[in-house]
Amino acid sequence: MAVPTPLTPEFAVSTQITAADFPALAAAGYKTIINNRPDGEEAGQLTAATARQLAEQNGLNYVHIPVTMPNLNAATIAQFETALAESPGPVLAHCKSGTRSCILWAIATARQPTTSLADLLSLTAQQGYNLERLRPLIEQYAQPE
């Protein structure tokens, strides 16, 4: 089972989730699943269509925002921000390792005037996601448009 790593009381990240994880995530109180993996990234992963069905069967909202580091851009970040703003929480975002989901969250959160990038990077590192090497990328996208 994928084990969620909470970054806030309303947001967590995890590794790839499986079909068996959906009932457990719903029982744990999650309301929305954001899938940041493109379909076909790895053999055996759930397709977005299958994951959507499983989410709906378990009373979960489902959002698919596929991202790879080469296609990370302002539009992808805007989609993620919209999903966070419009989806019921708590939210679990996942990808292969949780890192891409964590990066998207860090960028979206850094765009808020109440949070410093240093605090965000400290928080993510404490939770096992050291994003310091990505500081320039986060700074680049953290500037509100």
Residue pairs with C-beta under 8 A, 6 or more apart in sequence:
1 18
1 20
1 21
1 24
2 14
2 15
2 16
2 17
2 18
2 21
2 94
3 14
3 15
4 12
4 13
4 14
4 25
4 28
4 30
4 92
5 12
5 13
5 14
5 98
5 127
5 128
5 129
6 12
6 127
7 13
7 102
7 105
7 123
7 124
7 127
9 90
10 89
10 90
10 91
11 84
11 89
11 90
11 91
11 92
11 93
11 105
12 30
12 90
12 91
12 92
12 93
13 92
13 93
13 94
13 95
13 98
13 101
13 102
13 105
13 129
14 92
14 93
14 94
14 98
14 101
15 94
15 95
15 96
15 97
15 98
16 37
16 42
16 45
16 46
16 94
16 95
16 96
17 25
17 33
17 46
17 51
17 92
17 94
18 46
19 46
19 50
19 54
22 33
22 54
22 55
22 57
22 58
22 60
23 58
25 33
25 58
25 60
25 92
26 58
26 59
26 60
29 90
30 60
30 90
30 91
30 92
31 60
31 61
31 87
31 88
31 89
31 90
31 91
32 60
32 61
32 62
32 63
32 83
32 87
32 88
32 89
32 90
32 91
32 92
33 51
33 55
33 60
33 61
33 62
33 63
33 91
33 92
33 93
33 94
34 63
34 64
34 65
34 80
34 83
34 87
34 91
34 92
34 93
34 94
34 101
35 48
35 51
35 62
35 63
35 64
35 65
35 66
35 93
35 94
35 95
36 65
36 66
36 67
36 93
36 94
36 95
36 100
36 101
36 104
37 45
37 66
37 94
37 95
37 96
38 66
38 67
38 68
39 45
39 47
39 48
39 66
40 47
41 68
41 96
42 96
46 54
48 64
48 66
51 62
51 64
52 62
52 64
55 61
55 62
56 62
61 87
61 88
63 83
63 87
65 76
65 79
65 80
65 83
65 104
67 76
67 95
67 100
67 104
68 100
69 100
72 100
72 103
72 104
72 137
72 141
74 141
74 145
76 104
77 104
77 107
77 108
77 141
80 93
80 104
80 105
80 107
80 108
81 108
81 111
83 91
84 91
84 105
84 108
93 101
93 104
93 105
94 101
95 101
98 129
99 129
99 131
102 124
102 127
102 129
102 131
103 131
103 134
103 137
103 138
106 120
106 121
106 124
106 131
106 138
107 138
107 141
107 142
109 115
109 120
110 117
110 120
110 138
110 139
110 141
110 142
111 141
111 142
111 143
111 144
117 135
117 138
117 139
117 142
120 131
120 138
121 131
121 132
121 135
121 138
124 130
124 131
125 131
125 132
131 138
